[in-house]
Amino acid sequence: MPSYDYRCQSCRETFEIERSMKDDTQPACAHCGSGEVSRIFTVNIATGSKSSAKDKVKAAPKPSGGHCCGGGCH
């Protein structure tokens, strides 16, 4: 069963929930119980090993101010 990362909008804590892909109910915060949570999208990196551990890379926030990669993009 896949696990998903969430961030609470009330207490700002992050937590992980293992749940079915078909489960579309809104979870409550594991720390404060608030229903105001947002899913954090992550990318799983396949390492090619048969290890059960998974490596996650958090998506970096998009830069503000209309510049990408330090302003070198056009």
HELIX and SHEET records of a PDB file:
HELIX    1   1 CYS A   69  GLY A   71  5                                   3    
SHEET    1   A 3 THR A  14  GLU A  18  0                                        
SHEET    2   A 3 SER A   3  CYS A   8 -1                                        
SHEET    3   A 3 VAL A  37  ILE A  40 -1                                        
SHEET    1   B 2 THR A  42  ILE A  45  0                                        
SHEET    2   B 2 ASP A  55  LYS A  58 -1                                        
END                                                                             
